[in-house]
Amino acid sequence: MSGDCDFGLIGLAVMGENLALNVESRGYKVAVYNRTTSKVDDLLADRAKGKNFVGAHTLEEFVGAVARPRKLMMLVKAGPAVDAIIDQLIPLCDEGDILIDGGNTYYTDTEERTTRVEAAGMLYVGAGVSGGEEGALKGPSLMPGGTKAAWPEIKEMFQAIAAKVGPNDDIPCCEWVGPRGAGHYVKMVHNGIEYGDMQLICEAYQMLHELGGLSNDELYDVFAKWNEGELQSYLIEITRDIFSAKDDLGGDGYLVDQILDVAGAKGTGKWMSQLALDLGVPSSLVTTAVFARGLSAQKEARVRASKTLNGPSKDHNPEMSALAQQLIGDKEKFIAAVEDALYASKIVSYAQGFVQLQAASKEHDWGLDYGQCALLWRGGCIIRAKFLDRIKEAFGEQPDLENLLLYPFFEEAVENAQAGWRAVVSAASLLGIPAPAFSAALNFYDGYRLERLPANLLQAQRDYFGAHTYQRVDREGVFHSEWLDLRKPV
């Protein structure tokens, strides 16, 4: 027996509640369940009052309320809780029913769950969901993957609730990503790029505030201007807004200045970094951003170190200090240079993210459409930005594009930004201001553009101490040398 609801959602934390309201607002009847059943009652008595909802106090009631083939979505904490719900749902469901995980799930868990649910005669979808609480309510970016046969059943609903972009706001930021764990992997890379973007913006803030001497009002104006140009994005927009927010606890200053400089993290950035190492791809921006959050968390240690460790001073090295002051002496030129550094570093960050997607797609035979991935991120999600249109364009013209840095638009953009980028990294180093992500991006760019790196010496070292062999530039084959015999006598 089944009911007449079009969709069922398990998990009524803010994201789940908002997404359920979003689905209902598009003309669908929604069944809801939460382990703490009072949340079901509270929703129906408040935000869902008078709307097309059915509340359930047991999973049996919940499953029975949804029409077949059932579309049942879980928005619960990733990990064992998802497996526990799947184990409870399988005996209650029928062949062809669809289970959907919308949490921040590690992609290998989704790969295993897809196989397990398919073996039970059902369909499984691992859907990345981005956009936070507001996106869930008004239109998120959705990245579904898993059992391909599920897509025709959920496509209309998913694309109806997704964010829309395009000249007529009619292109949904939702499309089928690929098999098994592909959707959650793409969401993870989105989150990793988000880590990099946020760190880069924070470095721009510190440079402008501490070296440029900009007030919060001036920072607001700078970010407002940036949000009208190539840097236009959700993160630039909200950063602009943050600089205008006054202290809500009665202080005279701005709220941002009262926030402790200790950053939190939920782990998805770390996942991307770890998987980059497994694949052997240099996703240095996300790794640097993860480590920067880790360093911020060592607040007490940093306070102690600040009383002992010294940085550059005019007295210690007047020539270097004078050079640094020259770099930041003209406020408008310095602001423009920081903009260049931010834009060029952002391009490198996205380039690294797509290289990792390419490597993962090849490794797992997912067949990802990289231009489509860029489209999914153009609206609704945290990293939505103007230049994702350019990424869509790049992969549309060159589906096998090796690296975004090689696409003419981005190649020219980085070339134009290079002088300011280098000046900012130099000024940061000379004046003792950390700029790890700006520096990592520039180091990657310089390494990537060089035909020859010093890894020849590294291979010589490995062969010397461990007989790990090496290749030569002048002939084919694998070689090992007796370095003790070849070296200069000591």
N, C-alpha and C positions, 0 to 999 in steps of 0.2 A: 504494500500500500504506500502511496506517496501523496503529498499534499499539492498545493497550487503555488507555492513560492518559487520564484525564478532563480533564487540564489540564496545560499546560506553562508553565514560568517561566524567563525568561532574566535573569540578573543575581543573583548570590549574595552581595552585600554584606549587611549585617545586616538591612535592611528586606526584601530579597528572600528571604533565608533564612527569616526569621520568617514571612513571608506564606506561603511554600511549606509550612512546618510547620503553619500554621493551616489551610490548605486540606486537607492530608492528614488532619488530626485530625477533619475533618467527614465522613470516609468516602470521600474521593476519592483516586484514584491519580494521582500527580504526576510528571511528567518535568521534569528540571532541566538547565540548561546555563549555563556561564559561560565567557567567553573565556579566562580563566586556568583551565584544566581541573583544576588541582590543588584548586581550591575545590569542585568537584563531588565529587571523591574524598574530600576532608576532611569534607564534609557527610554523605556516605553512611557514612563510617566512624565518625562521632561522633553528632551530634544526630538524624540520620535512620536510624541503624542499626536494622535490624529493622522499619522502617516501610515503607509502601507507596510507595516511590520508585523511579524509573528514572533513572539518570544517563547523560548523553550528553556525548561529547567533541567532537562536530561538530554543526553545525546540521542537517545531513542526518539524523543519528541522532536528534536531538531532534525534528524535525518528524515523522519516521517512527514515533516512539514514541507519538504522541498520536492518539486516535480522532477521526474526522471527524463533524461539522464541528469542526475543531480550535479550541481556545481557547488562544491563545498570548499570554502577558503578558510585557511588557518592563518591568523595574525597573532601568534603567540611567540614567546621567547624562543629563539633558535636553540636547538640541541635536543636533549632527551624529551622535553615536553612535546615536541613535534612527533617523535616516534611513538610516544604514549598515546597521543590522539589518533594517529594512523592505526595503531593496533586495535584501538576501540572502535574505529569507524569501519574497518574492513568487514567485520562480521555483520554490520548493520546495513551495508550498502549492497547494491546490485551491480551486475556486470554492465560496464559502460559508464558508470558514475565517475565523476571527475573530482579528484582531490587536488587542491591548490595551496601551495605554501608561499605566503607573501612576506615572510620574515627575511632577515639578513642571515641567510643560511650559508654555511660553507659548501662549496659546489660539490665536493665529493659525497657529502651526505645526500644531496639531491640526486646524484647519479645512482647511489645505492637504493634510495627510496623509489625512484622511478622503476627500477627493475623489480623491486618487491611488490609494488602496487600493481604493476602490469601483470605479474605472475598470478595475482588474485583476480584478474579479469577486468581490472579498472584502469583508468587513465590518470596520469600524474603530471602536474605542472609545477615547476619551480619558477616563481615570478619575482623578479626584482621589482621593488616599489620604491620610488624616490620622490621626494618633494616635501617630506615632513608632514606635520599635522595639517597645515593649510593645503598642501598639495593633495593629501588624501581626501579632503573635503571638496575641493574645487576642481581638481584634475591633476593627478600625478603623472610621472613618467613610468610606464610599465614595460618590463623586459621579460616576457614569458618564454620559457623553454620547457622541454620535457617530452611527453608523448605527443607526437605531431597530430594524431587523430583527435586530440582534444581541442586544437585550435579552431576548427570550424564551429565548434559548439560554444566557445567562449568569446570568439572574435568580436561579435557585434556589441556585446556588453562591455568588454574590456576597452574597446575603442571609443565607446560612448562615454565612459567615465574618465578617460585619459585627458591630459592637457592637449590643447589644439594649437597649432602654429600655421604659418603660411599667410599669404596676403589676405585670404578670406577666413583665417582661423578655422580651417576645415581639414587640416592634416593632423591626425591623431599621433601623439607621441607614444605609440604602442604598435608593435609588430612582432610576429613570431621571430625569435632569436635563433633557436637551434635545438638539437636533441639534448636529453638528459640534463646535465648541470649547466648548460650554456647560458641560460638566463641569469642564474645567480652569479656566474663568473663575470658576465658583463656588468652586473650591478656592483660587484666587488671592485672592478677596475674603475667604474664611475666613482666609487667612494675613495679609492686611492688617489685619483686625480683631484678629488675634492680636498683631500689632505694637503696635496701639493699646492693647490690654488690658495687655500687658507694661509698656509705658511708664507707663501710669496707675498700675499697682501699684508700680512703682519710685518714682514721685513720692510716692505715699502713704507708702512706706517712708522716703524721705528726710525728709519732713515730720515723721513720727512720731519718727524717730531723732534728727534734728538739731535740730528745733524743740521737739518734745515730750520729748526726752531719754529715750525708751524704750530699755531694754536688749533684747538678743536674746531673752531669756526672756520679757520683756513683749510683744515683738512676736509671739512664738509664740502667746501667749495671745490677743492681739487677732485675729490671723488665724484661729485656731481658732474663735473666737466668730463672726467674719464668715462662716466657711464653714458655719455652721449657720443662716444667715439668707438674705436676698435676694441676697447676693453669692456664695453657694455656687457653686463652680466648680472645675475641675481646676487652674487656675493659682493660685487662692487656696490650694487644698489643698497644692500642692507648695511654694508660698512659705512656708506655715506650717512645713512639714517642713524647709526650708532653714535656717530660723532655729534649729533644734535640732541641726544637724549640727556636730560638733566637728571641728577640724582633723585631717585624716587623715595629715598628715606629722609628727605629734608635737608640734605647738604646743599651748599651753595654752588658746587661744581658739577661736572659731568659724570654720569654713571660709569662710563668706561674706565675712568681714572681711579675708581674705588674698587675695581674688580681685581682680585688676587691673580698674579701672573702664573697660574698653575693650570695647564691644559689637561682635559680629560680625553679619553679615547675608548672606543668600543671594540676595536680589534680588526676591523675590515682593512684598514690601511696596512696593518702588520701582515695580514694574510697575503695581500698583493705583493708586498716586499718579499715575503718568504717564498712565494710561488715564482717570483721573478728569478730568485736565486736558483730554484730547482730547474727552471727553463734555461738558465744561462743568459738572460736578457738584462741589460743594464737600466732597470727602472730606478734610477738614483734619486729622482725628485721625491717619490713617495717614501723611500727609505730615509732620506734626509729629514723629511717632515715628521715621520714617526719618531726618529731620534730626537728631534727638536722638542716634541711634546714630552719625551722622556726626560730630557734635560730640564724642562720647565718644572716638572714634578719634583725635582731635587731642590726645592726652594730653600730649605734650611741649610743644606750644604752650600748653596750659592751665596746665601747671606754670610756664612762664615768665610767663604773664599773671598768675597768682596772686600773684606777687612784686611786681607793679606796680599792678594795677587794684584799686580799692577799692570796697566796697559800703556799705550803710547802717551808721551807727554811732549810738550813743546821744548822743554829744557833738555830732554833726553836725546831728541833727534829733531832739531829745528828745521832742517831741510825737508824731511818727510812731512812734518807738520805743515810747513808752508805750502807744499804741493797739495796736500789734502784740503787745506783751506781754499786754495785756488779752485779746486774741483767743486766746492760747495759755495763759493763766494757769491755767485749770482743766483738768487733764489729761484727765479723763473727758469733759468737754464737747468738748475739742479732738479726741480720738479719734473721738467721734461725728460731729463736723464733717468730719473726713477721710473717714469712712465715707460720709457724704452726698456729698461731692465725688467720690469714687470711683464710687459707684453712679450718680449723675446723669451723669457723664462717660461711663461705660460705655454707658448708654442712648443718648447722643448718638452714640457711636462705631458702635453697631449700626444706629442709624437711618441714618447716613450710608452704611454698607455696603449696606443694602437699597435705598436710593435709587440707588446706583450699579448694583446688579443690575437694577433696574427700567429704568434708562436704557440699559444694555447689551442687555437683552432686547429692548427696543423697537428699538434700532439694528440688531440682528442677526436679528430675528424668531425668537427662541428660544422664546418662550412659557413662560418660567420660572414655576413655582409657588413663590411665596415662602414660604408656610407649609411646603411640603415641604422647602425649603432649610433652614429652621430645624430641622425634624425631623432632617435628616441630621446636624446639628451637636449634637444633644442627648446623644450618647454616642460614645465612641471617639476623638473628635478633641481637639485642644489647647484649643479655646475652649468645650468643653462646659460648660454652666452651667445653673443652675436656671431662670433667667428666659427661656431659649429656649422653654420651654413657653408662656410668655406671648406670645412673638412668633408661635408657631404658632397660638395662639388668636386673636391680632389679625388675621392674614391669613385665618384660617378664617372669621371673622365678616365681614371687609371685604377681599375679594380685591384690590380696587383702592385700598386704603389708601395715601394719598399719602405719608405719613411716620409712622413709629412714634410720634413725639412727639405726634401728634394722636389716638392711641388712648387712651381714658379711663384705663386702668391706668397707662400710662407718663406721661401728662400729669399725673396726680395724684402719681406717684412723684417726678417732677422738681420739682413745686411744693413737695412736702414737704421735699425735700432742698436747696431753693434757698438758704435762709439759711446753712446750714453750708457749702455749696459756695462761696458768695461770700466768706464769712469766711476760708476756707482760701486762696483765690486772693489775697485782700487781704493776709493775713498773709505769704504767700510773697513778694509784691511788696515789702511794707514791710521785711521782714527779709533780702531779697536771696537767697532760695532759688529756683532755677529750677523752675517748674511749667508747662512749655510745653503739655503735653497737657490738664491741668486748665483752663488759660487758653484754649486753642484751643476746647475743648468749650463753655466758657461763652460765649466770643465768638460761636461759631456759634449757640448757643441765643438769645442776645440779638439777633443779626442776623436770625434766622429769625422771631422773634416780632414784629419791628417792621414795621409797614405801610410805612413810608417810610425809606429809607436815603439816604446822601449821594451816591448815584450820579448824581443830577441834576447836581451840580457837576462830577463826572467827565465826563459827557457834554458839558457846556458847554465844558470844557477841550478835549476831543477835537474838538469842532466848531470852536472858536476856532483851534487850531493846524493842524488837518488837514481841515476841512470834512467831518467824519465823520457829520454830521446828528444829529438827535435827535427824539424824540416829545414831545408835550405832554400835560399832564393835563387840559386843558380842551377839546381838539378832536382829531379824528382826523387822521392823515396823518404824513408825515415832513418835517422842517423843517431849514433851514439859515439861519443869521443872519450878517450882516456885523458881527462883533463890534467891529472897529476903528471902525465908524461909530457903534455904539451906546454905546461906552464913554465914561466921563467924560474930558474932555480933560485931557491931562497937561501 
